[in-house]
Amino acid sequence: MMKICGPKLSLCCTILSVWAIIQLGLMAIFFYVRSPAFIEDLKIDDHDHHDAEKFLKALDTSYSTIAVNCAISAGLYVVTLAVSGWQMWVNKNS
């Protein structure tokens, strides 16, 4: 068995990974459905505010980009959860 981290660190990483998956998963869903609560977090250039069509396109693009980024981050935390769960199992069996 390959022991990378101790029992306390693996438990901490597991808990943080679970929380991050929940939080980023919910944020991805909310950005995907274009929740107005996150409108301040969008990146829209100042010159796009003067034309309504450009503004709506920039709004849609920003929501989509952030939703994908949150989903990718949640997926990476799933990998972290798997590694830290494996380390918990290794520490328990050694």
C-alpha positions in Angstrom: 0.0 0.0 0.0 1.2 3.5 -0.9 0.8 5.9 2.0 0.9 9.5 0.9 -0.7 11.3 3.8 -1.7 10.6 7.4 -5.1 9.9 8.8 -5.8 13.5 9.9 -4.9 15.1 6.6 -6.8 12.5 4.6 -9.9 13.1 6.8 -9.5 16.9 6.3 -9.1 16.6 2.6 -12.2 14.3 2.4 -14.4 16.7 4.3 -13.2 19.7 2.3 -13.7 17.8 -1.0 -17.3 16.9 0.0 -18.1 20.5 0.9 -16.5 21.8 -2.3 -18.4 19.3 -4.5 -21.7 20.4 -2.9 -20.9 24.1 -3.2 -19.5 24.1 -6.7 -22.1 21.8 -7.9 -24.9 24.1 -6.7 -23.1 27.1 -8.1 -22.8 25.4 -11.5 -26.5 24.7 -11.5 -27.4 28.3 -10.5 -25.1 29.8 -13.1 -26.6 27.3 -15.7 -30.1 28.5 -14.9 -29.0 32.1 -15.0 -29.7 33.0 -11.4 -29.9 36.8 -10.9 -28.3 36.3 -7.4 -24.9 35.9 -9.2 -25.1 38.8 -11.6 -22.4 40.7 -9.7 -20.0 37.9 -10.3 -20.2 38.1 -14.1 -17.5 39.5 -16.2 -19.0 42.0 -18.7 -16.9 44.7 -20.4 -17.9 48.3 -20.0 -18.4 48.9 -23.7 -21.0 46.1 -23.8 -23.3 48.1 -21.5 -24.4 50.6 -24.2 -25.9 48.1 -26.7 -28.7 45.8 -25.4 -28.0 43.0 -27.8 -24.2 43.0 -27.0 -25.0 43.2 -23.3 -27.4 40.2 -23.4 -24.9 38.1 -25.4 -22.1 39.0 -23.0 -24.4 38.1 -20.1 -25.2 34.7 -21.6 -21.6 34.0 -22.4 -20.4 34.9 -19.0 -23.1 32.8 -17.2 -22.2 29.8 -19.5 -18.5 30.1 -19.0 -18.7 30.3 -15.2 -21.2 27.4 -15.1 -18.7 25.2 -17.0 -15.8 26.4 -14.8 -17.7 25.5 -11.6 -18.6 22.1 -13.0 -15.0 21.3 -14.0 -13.9 22.4 -10.5 -16.5 20.1 -8.9 -15.2 17.3 -11.0 -11.6 17.9 -9.9 -12.8 17.8 -6.3 -14.4 14.4 -7.0 -10.9 13.2 -8.0 -9.5 14.7 -4.8 -12.2 13.0 -2.8 -11.3 9.7 -4.4 -7.6 10.1 -3.6 -8.3 11.2 0.0 -10.8 8.4 0.5 -8.3 5.9 -0.7 -5.7 7.4 1.7 -8.2 7.0 4.6 -8.7 3.4 3.6 -4.9 2.8 3.4 -4.4 4.4 6.8 -7.2 2.4 8.3 -5.8 -0.9 7.0 -2.2 -0.3 7.9 
